[in-house]
Amino acid sequence: MTTTAHPGTNGRGTTGDPGGTRERDGRAPLGGLLWLVWRQHRLVLGVLLAAAAAGAVWCAVLRGQTAAFIDAHHIAGCSQISLDPCCDGTQKAVTAFRDTFGPSLRLAETGLVLLPALIGLFLGAPLIARELEAGTHKLVLTQSVGPLRWLAAKTGLPALAVAGAATALSLVYTWLWQVAGDEVSGFYWYSTLGFHALGPVPVAYALLALAVGVLAGLLLRRTVLSMGVTLGVVVAVQVVLAQLRPYLLPAVTTEFPKDRPAQVPDDSWLVGQGHYTRSGARLSDSPCDAAAGYEDCLRQHGVVGQYMDHHPASHHWPLAWIEAGIVLALTAALTVIAFRVMRRRHG
């Protein structure tokens, strides 16, 4: 008795393979639509994964070099101007550290900040727009493949690659930053570049850029136009959330009487300061000129000290997860919209 091969919806036969897990040409791992998506985008995905691997190795090597320098010169937790007695006489060593490793650390930060925009431009926007612009999607949709299944395959595999690459880079850079960040390097967690390069934040923005690109491609059907819109939207979201970031978590207020210097730790993010009066009222702007009679002027206004609103270093990870959660929620919403658009137009 012979077995007849019947092509399935994925173009796979069942001869000698009852589970239908092997294609007729013997290629098993990424059969059907996923194999097609990989073949179409293997260059971009391959470059992304290779760049992530190279960046991870580079950051790991850089971590070893910075850790060795810090240990050799005993400058852990020291800045160029430090009140810690343990950091006396370390200013030259800290300056040498920043001169030696500062450019490399800045390059790593910048790469992670630019990663979402690059993903949106060269992967997300062309992913669907190029198919619609050229009309090649019609060949797939005329087969037994449904439009939603096609869109799921087209976005699912790139999303896995993006999430994996961004997570790997973020983890290894965070590992590096735990040794070389904050005081000793001057690369503080609350800086614009630093916050976008650490923890879950770059991963969330990378997935958002992919989702924005896919939706823009579906709506606009033009590759270059979709790339421009994707870049604009991703940058706009980053700018808006950067403005909202100080308010995602209540800041800590520290009050300093007039006989105490007003200073918070270097790794605290100062978001507001001013004077307070005997009644507890706040004056965000000094009511007096820093000239003759300054102290008398402060007394006349009832000023008894200064206050500082700041986010301590312990707020870093809560703020990061809150922002990443907002970005991932937006990503999910855009993904749902993309599937609804696909169903309405091709379903």
Legacy VTK file of the C-alpha trace (Angstrom):
# vtk DataFile Version 3.0
C-alpha trace
ASCII
DATASET POLYDATA
POINTS 347 float
0.000 0.000 0.000
1.394 3.374 -0.960
1.036 6.696 0.836
-0.145 9.665 -1.185
1.240 13.098 -0.386
-1.422 15.749 0.145
-0.178 19.342 0.295
-1.555 21.183 3.331
-2.245 24.831 3.783
1.402 25.413 4.471
2.506 23.697 1.309
3.840 20.657 3.236
3.351 17.087 2.386
2.564 14.168 4.703
4.561 11.427 2.979
6.508 9.584 5.603
5.722 12.351 8.070
2.286 11.898 9.651
2.724 14.941 11.845
3.352 17.164 8.816
6.447 18.651 10.408
8.814 18.298 7.455
8.601 20.034 4.099
9.013 18.131 0.875
12.497 19.577 0.406
13.499 18.277 3.860
13.503 21.661 5.564
11.804 21.246 8.947
12.576 23.964 11.516
10.652 26.928 10.080
8.067 25.392 7.832
5.291 27.186 6.003
4.696 30.868 6.611
7.445 31.293 9.193
9.991 29.863 6.779
8.747 32.247 4.104
9.031 35.223 6.479
12.542 34.185 7.455
13.583 33.861 3.798
12.136 37.282 2.975
13.719 39.135 5.889
16.717 37.000 6.766
19.184 39.761 5.865
17.695 42.377 8.203
17.008 39.851 10.975
20.469 38.374 10.584
22.110 41.803 10.808
20.031 42.604 13.898
20.966 39.387 15.694
24.621 39.616 14.671
24.812 43.240 15.831
23.211 42.271 19.153
25.727 39.467 19.656
28.672 41.728 18.785
27.368 44.510 21.039
26.873 42.105 23.934
30.434 40.766 23.635
31.835 44.313 23.406
29.946 45.437 26.521
31.126 42.352 28.417
34.756 43.109 27.527
34.273 46.769 28.457
32.849 45.740 31.814
35.946 43.732 32.588
38.194 46.650 31.666
36.252 49.222 33.714
36.014 46.923 36.738
39.766 46.342 36.661
40.479 50.096 36.493
38.059 50.899 39.338
39.499 48.175 41.574
43.099 49.149 40.818
42.496 52.824 41.679
39.907 52.282 44.477
37.421 54.749 43.002
34.181 52.797 43.349
31.384 55.275 44.191
33.678 58.290 43.792
32.959 61.305 41.618
35.212 64.163 40.569
33.962 66.211 43.529
32.998 63.920 46.387
32.256 64.524 50.078
33.033 60.906 50.940
36.294 60.720 52.958
37.089 57.430 51.216
37.348 59.348 47.929
40.003 61.823 49.065
42.763 62.110 46.480
40.884 60.193 43.757
39.972 63.123 41.505
42.759 62.460 39.003
41.918 58.762 38.831
38.213 59.507 38.271
39.100 62.009 35.541
41.382 59.438 33.907
38.581 56.861 34.043
36.148 59.218 32.339
38.673 60.170 29.672
39.495 56.516 28.979
36.090 54.873 29.083
33.644 57.770 28.680
33.502 57.656 24.848
32.872 53.886 24.838
30.134 54.148 27.456
28.512 57.001 25.526
28.628 54.948 22.328
26.932 52.009 24.045
24.206 54.268 25.463
23.635 55.978 22.138
23.370 52.657 20.316
20.627 51.451 22.641
18.769 54.759 22.391
18.875 54.618 18.579
17.944 50.930 18.413
14.133 51.458 18.413
14.326 54.064 15.639
16.533 51.786 13.516
14.185 48.851 14.043
11.190 50.966 13.078
12.918 52.356 9.978
14.517 49.247 8.510
12.321 46.426 9.802
8.926 47.637 11.010
7.996 50.105 8.264
9.067 48.002 5.243
7.721 44.767 6.722
4.186 45.182 5.375
4.420 48.378 3.299
6.838 46.823 0.812
4.509 43.843 0.260
1.468 46.080 -0.252
3.341 48.530 -2.452
4.648 45.782 -4.734
1.443 43.730 -4.617
3.287 40.542 -3.605
0.899 40.004 -0.717
-1.797 38.990 -3.197
0.079 35.807 -4.089
0.059 34.653 -0.473
-3.522 35.702 0.223
-4.827 33.862 -2.855
-3.586 30.624 -1.314
-5.302 28.967 1.614
-3.537 31.347 4.010
-5.868 33.817 5.732
-4.901 37.490 6.028
-4.757 37.435 9.820
-2.567 34.356 9.819
-0.294 35.981 7.256
-0.016 39.151 9.352
0.642 37.116 12.495
3.502 35.293 10.801
4.880 38.460 9.234
5.026 40.228 12.606
5.528 37.319 15.019
8.978 36.176 13.915
10.427 39.728 13.674
8.910 40.539 17.079
10.692 37.552 18.622
13.980 38.597 17.030
13.570 42.214 18.145
12.638 41.235 21.706
15.548 38.813 21.947
18.134 41.226 20.531
16.962 44.223 22.586
16.755 42.153 25.783
20.260 40.777 25.327
21.738 44.216 24.688
19.844 45.798 27.570
20.867 43.080 30.022
24.547 43.215 29.167
24.631 47.034 29.175
22.858 47.101 32.559
25.471 44.625 33.796
28.187 46.989 32.557
26.501 50.063 34.033
26.249 48.454 37.485
30.044 48.659 37.614
30.802 51.806 35.620
27.641 53.906 35.993
26.589 56.843 38.175
29.288 58.696 40.159
32.505 57.279 38.778
31.616 57.797 35.118
29.072 60.606 35.382
26.607 58.488 33.378
23.659 58.743 35.738
20.567 56.568 35.547
18.254 59.574 35.207
19.981 61.100 32.171
18.019 60.954 28.924
20.414 58.495 27.320
20.986 56.471 30.468
17.309 55.910 31.264
16.539 54.807 27.699
19.439 52.330 27.701
18.773 50.487 30.957
16.464 47.661 31.954
13.122 47.059 30.219
12.887 50.505 28.614
14.866 49.833 25.373
13.053 46.517 24.894
9.642 48.180 25.200
10.540 50.969 22.776
11.994 48.497 20.268
8.712 46.547 20.191
6.763 49.808 19.947
8.816 50.870 16.920
8.061 47.555 15.226
4.324 47.909 15.921
4.273 51.523 14.706
6.062 50.519 11.507
3.666 47.653 10.796
0.569 49.809 11.339
2.011 52.670 9.288
2.738 50.258 6.441
-0.790 48.866 6.533
-2.377 52.302 6.472
-0.048 54.134 4.078
1.036 51.300 1.729
4.194 53.224 0.822
7.561 52.156 2.182
9.392 55.486 2.302
6.382 57.359 3.673
5.865 54.678 6.312
9.505 54.950 7.358
9.194 58.704 7.856
5.970 58.412 9.843
7.412 55.620 11.986
10.476 57.645 12.880
8.359 60.682 13.758
5.936 58.734 15.947
8.659 56.851 17.848
10.613 60.047 18.553
7.417 61.861 19.587
6.490 59.117 22.072
9.996 59.188 23.552
9.900 62.968 23.953
6.409 62.999 25.511
7.206 60.258 28.020
10.507 61.930 28.898
8.492 65.007 29.904
6.054 62.903 31.925
8.721 60.691 33.533
9.298 62.809 36.684
5.591 62.496 37.513
5.188 58.749 37.013
6.152 58.277 40.656
5.830 60.756 43.548
9.134 62.503 44.209
10.784 62.588 47.619
10.965 66.017 49.282
13.923 66.856 51.513
13.967 70.099 53.492
17.153 71.892 54.494
17.059 74.571 57.216
19.008 77.737 56.530
21.946 76.529 58.631
22.376 73.353 56.554
23.784 73.090 53.004
21.170 71.977 50.476
22.509 68.935 48.696
21.096 65.576 47.657
23.206 62.541 46.645
24.791 62.661 43.204
22.738 59.648 42.080
19.454 61.367 42.986
17.443 62.970 40.204
16.637 66.548 41.203
13.269 67.549 39.726
12.415 70.672 41.725
13.761 73.019 44.376
13.065 76.295 46.060
12.457 77.906 49.463
9.853 77.221 52.120
8.453 79.564 54.764
7.501 79.166 58.421
3.945 78.434 57.386
5.136 75.616 55.096
4.398 77.535 51.898
6.706 76.844 48.987
8.442 79.471 46.882
9.764 77.778 43.763
11.499 80.996 42.687
13.649 82.953 45.100
11.825 86.144 46.150
15.163 87.875 46.644
18.092 88.966 44.524
21.432 87.336 45.299
22.922 90.697 46.208
23.380 92.881 49.262
20.623 92.378 51.801
19.798 88.878 50.544
19.471 87.351 54.011
17.375 90.248 55.271
15.095 89.853 52.268
14.644 86.135 52.987
13.713 86.888 56.617
11.187 89.474 55.508
9.473 86.828 53.381
9.515 84.322 56.217
11.906 81.955 54.453
13.391 79.412 56.867
15.069 76.968 54.480
15.270 75.257 51.108
13.543 72.186 49.786
14.519 69.746 47.039
12.180 67.376 45.229
14.140 64.415 43.916
13.937 60.804 42.858
16.506 58.737 44.761
18.354 55.924 43.009
15.835 53.472 44.495
13.176 55.007 42.206
15.053 54.017 39.062
13.597 50.567 38.539
9.989 51.454 39.509
10.117 54.370 37.066
11.635 52.149 34.374
8.973 49.455 34.737
6.146 51.996 34.813
7.345 53.654 31.606
8.010 50.299 29.950
4.506 49.178 30.922
2.976 52.262 29.324
4.975 51.707 26.138
4.063 47.999 25.971
0.388 48.823 26.493
0.600 51.258 23.586
2.355 48.563 21.542
-0.442 46.083 22.266
-3.086 48.650 21.300
-1.360 49.397 17.975
-1.045 45.672 17.272
-4.772 45.140 17.838
-5.528 48.073 15.528
-3.249 46.593 12.855
-5.087 43.265 12.918
-8.457 45.023 12.735
-7.280 47.040 9.741
-6.078 43.848 8.092
-9.384 42.104 8.719
-11.421 45.028 7.402
-9.382 45.402 4.213
-8.581 41.796 3.371
-10.749 39.644 5.608
LINES 1 348
347 0 1 2 3 4 5 6 7 8 9 10 11 12 13 14 15 16 17 18 19 20 21 22 23 24 25 26 27 28 29 30 31 32 33 34 35 36 37 38 39 40 41 42 43 44 45 46 47 48 49 50 51 52 53 54 55 56 57 58 59 60 61 62 63 64 65 66 67 68 69 70 71 72 73 74 75 76 77 78 79 80 81 82 83 84 85 86 87 88 89 90 91 92 93 94 95 96 97 98 99 100 101 102 103 104 105 106 107 108 109 110 111 112 113 114 115 116 117 118 119 120 121 122 123 124 125 126 127 128 129 130 131 132 133 134 135 136 137 138 139 140 141 142 143 144 145 146 147 148 149 150 151 152 153 154 155 156 157 158 159 160 161 162 163 164 165 166 167 168 169 170 171 172 173 174 175 176 177 178 179 180 181 182 183 184 185 186 187 188 189 190 191 192 193 194 195 196 197 198 199 200 201 202 203 204 205 206 207 208 209 210 211 212 213 214 215 216 217 218 219 220 221 222 223 224 225 226 227 228 229 230 231 232 233 234 235 236 237 238 239 240 241 242 243 244 245 246 247 248 249 250 251 252 253 254 255 256 257 258 259 260 261 262 263 264 265 266 267 268 269 270 271 272 273 274 275 276 277 278 279 280 281 282 283 284 285 286 287 288 289 290 291 292 293 294 295 296 297 298 299 300 301 302 303 304 305 306 307 308 309 310 311 312 313 314 315 316 317 318 319 320 321 322 323 324 325 326 327 328 329 330 331 332 333 334 335 336 337 338 339 340 341 342 343 344 345 346
